[in-house]
Amino acid sequence: MARVIIYRNYKLLVDKDPVIEALRIVIKSEEKLKNSQAHSITGIATQTFDSWFDGTTRKPQNATVSQAVAALGYAHDYFFDDNGNLVPHFTKKLKIDRQKAIEAQAVFFLKNHPAKKKKKKKRKTTNGHAK
């Protein structure tokens, strides 16, 4: 059985971290991006965005959230609501040229993820033994 942690000043919305809703606002409403477009700019897998917004991810990793918002030109920001709860929010800090960001992400990926060499398959002789 999974242990549920309840915090007094940081409320989970429908069993999901409120940072997910803040991310949805940035990516879907403010930037008007599809998950695949967000992937092209941020380098974060499309499946990760799918899991955050429509899937089972409850608490995304801070490093992944930070990469997503920073690549879009946003910074973490938090404020307290009227009930004293900490609410995550992202503030636009940089104007990002989407095409340049996509190209920069592609260059970064190719530089840091070199293509794997294919292994040669061993040829079998007619009697079933490999050469």
N, C-alpha and C positions, 0 to 999 in steps of 0.2 A: 504494500500500500504506500503510495506517495505521500510524503509529508508536505503539508501546505503551510507556508510561512505567511503570516499576516502582519503587516506593518501599520502603525498608527498614523503616520504622516505620508505614506506613499501607497495609495489605493490602486489595486489592480482592477481594471475595467473588464468585466465579463471574463475573469480568469486570465487576462492578458495584461502585460506590462503597459502602462499608459504611453510609454515611448513609442510603441507600435502605432498608436493612433496619431501621435505627433509626426511620425515618419510618413504615414499615409497622407496626412495633410500636405506635407512638403512635396512628396513625389506625385501624388494624384491630383491634388487641387491647385497648388501653387505652380508646380513645374509642368503639370499635365503630361506626365510621362507614363508610358506603358512599362510593365516590369522588364520587358526585353530592352527597351530604350535605357532604362535606369541601369541595367546590367552593362550595356555598352559604354556608359559614361563612368560608372563606379568600379567595374570589375567584379562586382558581387554577383553570384549566380542568380539567374532568373528564378530558379526554384527556391532560393532563400527569400526573395521578395514574395513569391507565392505563399510560402509557409508563414511568413510574417503576417500578411494581410488576410489570407483566406484559409490558412492551414492550422497546424497544431502548435506552432512555436508560441510559447508563453513568455519567455524571457530571453530576448536576443542578446548576444554578446556585445558588450560595450565597444570593443574594437571594431566589430563589423558595422555597428550603428555609426560610429565616428567616421569610418571610411566612407560610408554612404553619404552622409550629410556634408562632409568636407569636400568630397568630389563634386558636389552640387553647389558649393560655395556657401554653405550654412555653418553655423557654430551652435554648440549646445547652449541652451539658456533655460533656466528654471525660474518659476515664480510660485508664490503661495496663493492658493485660492482663499475664498472667504472663510472656509472651514479650517484653514491652517495646513492643508495638504499640499505637498510639493508636486508641482505640475511641470512635466517636461515640455519644452518648447524649443524650436529652432529658429534662429534669426539669420536672414540673408546678409552675408558680409562681403561676398565677392560676386561680381558679375562674371559668369562662366560662358564662354563660347562653346556651345555643345559640340560642334564639329571638331574643334581643336581638342576638346576634352576626350572625345571618342578616339581620335588619332593618337593622342598622348597615351591613353590607356592601352591601345593596341601595341604601340612601341614598347611600353613598359612590360606588357605580358610576354611579348616575343623575346625581350632581353632577359627576363627572369624565368622563363619557362621554355628552354630550348627544346626543339623537336627531339623525340626519342628515336634512336636508331632501331630499325627493325632487325630482329634476330633472324639469322638464316636458318631455314628449316633443314634438318638433316635429310638427305635423300636416302631412300631405302632401296636396297637391291632387290632383285627378283626373289631372293630366298628369305627376305624379311629382315636381314641384318643391315644396320646403318653403316655407311662408309666412314 
